[in-house]
Amino acid sequence: MKGEESVRTPMRIAVIGSGYVGTTLAAGFADMNHDVTAVDIDEAIVKTLNAGESPIHEPGLGGIIARTAGESLTATTDYTAITDAQLVFIAVQTPTTADGSINTDALRAATIEAVDTLVAGSERPDGHVIVIKSTVTPPKLAALREDVESRTSGSDIDIELASNPEFLREGSAVADFSAPDKIVFGIDSKRAGDWLEQAFEPIIATKSPDVIRTDPETASMIKYANNAFLAAKISVINDIGNICKEFGIDAYVVAEAIGTDHRISPEFLRSGVGFGGSCFPKDVRALIAEAAQAGYHAPLLDATVELNEEQPTRMVSLLEKHLNPAGARVAVLGLAFKPGTDDIRNSRSIPLIEALKKRGAQVVAYDPVATPPMRERFPEIEYANSAAGALDGADAALVMTAWDEFGALDTEFDTMTRPIVVDGRRIIERRDGITYEGLTW
Ligand code: UGA
């Protein structure tokens, strides 16, 4: 935000949880000149922040933390630092459980600790708003609100629980924070809405996002609906893309044309090997599971997940058109769930490598940054230090992540034993001398 307006009326803000959402939020508010305390139970993270460094890799974040640490941003493990905070944001993990629903133990523990700390030692006569940033389903948010109400009912400290869901993308979190399409406030009172608006004031003033005020459960549903819709959009274009492939049609030409219809929009129409990451798969599954608990079977979201699971298998089927994977040396290019990150959570490369191993292929994998986490997941496969190294002597290459450097590959394909390339992300140029298969084109 530097170089843009800083906030007119700085607020005392605490942010509990310093993952990628919490750190981006704390740093972003500190950069607007709010007085921010980041609270995390992990001492190493607290030390890193206080040393002016980012605990996570996110473009632009390190610079903001370097210039705000010790000034408008401090970090601590001590919850009593929140007792003078007007707004207390909670941004802790809500991991998935075996049935797909979310586990709110950490969220509940952090929220209850915050409430108890405020009830015991509030330094603000005007009270506090605790704002849930974590992604939590409406039924579980409602249960949390009941818990909080029962703990605050006997107290004369005014504590309100609100929700302000996050729409940041990994890799562009800082930019997304500073220039969102919308900001959603799930609130019970005008006071909470006004405080939240004051916190985001420079963004609202300079970027004019839509500001939506609603109740907390609806706000949390907006987050799930947003991710479910985008995930479903990818599965729809993948479904269309698979049909295009069968018909011998290029799905990207089709996508470009339908993207001109403003009701469809050109975004999120890249068909291929499917969506991964920590959010889409988890959030869609949570919605399916908790809808089922409420008595509704969500057929479209079921199909969204099913289709996404099948895309890597289609890569293998295309490979099998040209070669029997048993005993073949197969290069897997790209392990991260998307370019620009070393995050492999739900990466489509994981089921692909499993499928290749099952068929007896000898897998050699390469990613510019995501090899270390994948090596932990699959220690038994071979890892190359470069794309060229992976291609050298390979019988086939499967392209799983749209890293720019894969688009620049050229004569490197000449070193393959049998240059068969199955492209899952439309990043490789067709060229003479290689047998090229696009997943949906
Ligand atoms: C996603 C949402 O985009 C954010 O708005 C949301 O805040 C975030 O989840 C979250 O809930 O925290 P992210 O997981 O960082 O963000 O990743 P995206 O850039 O949305 O990509 C997700 C996956 O979809 C990637 O695997 C990507 O390769 C795939 N994708 C995306 C496609 O296959 N085709 C497309 O056209 C677009």
Residues whose N, C-alpha, C, O or C-beta is under 5 A from the ligand:
A	BS01	UGA	E166 F167 L168 R169 E170 I234 F268 L269 R270 G274 F275 G276 G277 S278 C279 F280 F337 K338
